[in-house]
């Protein structure tokens, strides 16, 4: 064995001994100072714990009050589009308001604004030998995944879906409209 290897072993053993001594030194209990009687030290510890517990209870009560006054969230992560329309629908549904009578179709055609429907994309899937198409439409600011027979915005119904177009029927005046991919 050479001198450098012997020196490395001695240094390593000394480092381990110092580490073990430091670890064992942290486990020794600290004695209570002789000037303070044991009963007084216990009373101080109880007072300190009591004040910490009282402060924590105060913080919990403040959080509870803040939670009770919080505004309820009207966010629906499964609904895309304007939050104002969603909030209005939720308010009408929760108030239990009766639905107004449906107007005459002739009046509805005169009053109904032009409903803008744009074909955004197309999706296809196969169910055996049949091809099932789904149109991706933007209708009134909302994204709609439409299949044949589905009503869009309460005004249009999907009549047919081709590879690059969708045929819609207006439910008010029964006219047909074709939306094509751009």
N, C-alpha and C positions, 0 to 999 in steps of 0.2 A: 504494500500500500504506500502511495507516495504522500508527501507532506500536504499538498493542496487538497487532496481528497480527505485527509484526516481533518484539516481545518474546516472544510465544508460540513462535515458530519458534526463536529463540535459546535459550530455556529447554528446548525439546524436544530440540534438537541436543545441548545440554550434558548432559541426562539420558541420552541414548543413549551419548554418549562415556564418561560415568562408568560406565554398565552394562557396556560393552565392556571397559573397563580393569579392572573388578572381576572379570569373567569370565576374562580373560587372566591376571590375577594369581594365580588359584588353580592354574594349570597349572605354575607354576615349581617345580622340584624343590628340596626342602629340603636344604641341605648338611649333611653329617655334622659334628658339632662337631670342631674341630681337636684338642681335648684327648684324644679317644678314638681309638685307632688303628682302621683299617678292619677288621682281622681280629677285634678284640675285639667290635665292633658286630655283625659277622656271627655270631659265636659266641653272643652274647646273643639274637639273633633266632632262631637255631636252638634254643636252650634254651627260649625262650618258646613257640615253635611245638610243641616236643616235649611240654612240660607241658600245653598246651591239648589236644593229641591224646590224651595219656594220660587226661586228665579226661573227654574225650568218650567214649573207649573204656570207661571205668568206668561212665558213665551208661548206655551201650548194654548192657553186661553186666547191670546192675541191672534194666533193662527186660526183658531176655530171661528172667532168673530169675523176675520177677514174672509174665510171660506164661505160663511153664511151670507155675506153681502156681495159675493162675486156674481157677475152677470153670467147667466147660462150661455153656453156656447151653442150656436146654431150652425155649426159646421158639419157637413156630411161628406166624408172622404170618398163616398161612392157616387156622388153627384157632381157632374162637371157643368160649369156654367155660372151664371150670375147668382150671387148670394142674396140679392134683394128680392128676386122673384121667389126663391126658396123660403126666405123668411116670411114673405107675405103669404105663401101657401101654408106654411106651418102655423102662422097666426090665425088664418081663417079656419084651418082644420081644428085647432085647439079651442077656438072660441065656440065651436059647435054651431056656427052660422048655417042657416038653411040655404041650400043652393037655389039660385033664382030659376024661374021657369025658363025653359029653352025658347029662344026666339024663333020666329018663323024663318025657314031657310032663305026666303027671298030677302027678308030684312037682314039676315046675317051676311048675305053676299054683298049687300050694299054697305054694311058697317065694317065687315072684316077687312083688316089691312092686308096688303100683299105679304104673304108669308114666304120668306126667302129660304129655299132649299138648294144646297150645293153638294154635288157628289165629290167627296174627298178621296175615296179609294174603294177598292173592291177586294174581297177575300173569297177564296174557294176552298172547299174541303170535299173529300170523297166519302160517300157512305155506300160502300159496295161499288156498284156500277154507276150510281147516280152522282151528279155533281151538285153540291149544295153551295149556293152563292149567298154572300152577305155583303150588303152595300154599306159603306161608311159615309154617312151623310152629316152635313152641318146644317142644322135646322134651328133657326132662331137663337143662335149663339150656343147651342148645345150640340155635342157630338152624339150621333145615334147610330147604332149598329142595327140595320134593318134587314128583314127577310120578307119574302112574299106574303102579303096579307096583313102586314103590320101597319098600324096607324101612326102617322108622324104628326106631332103637334096638334092632334085633334082635328086637323083640317085635311090632310092628305092620307091616302092609303097606297101602299106599294102594290102595284099590279103585276109587274114583271121586272126581272133583273137579268140583263144580258152581260156579256163579258166586259163591256165598256160603257154601259148606260143603265139607267133605272127609269121605269115608267111609273108615274104617280097619277092617281085619280083624285081630283078635288072633290071632297065629300059634300061641299056646299052646292056647287053648280054642275057637278059630275063631268067636268071637262078633264081631259088627260094632258099630261105634261111629261116630257122626256128630259132627264138630266143626263148629260154626257160628261165623260172624263175629259179634262183639258190637257 
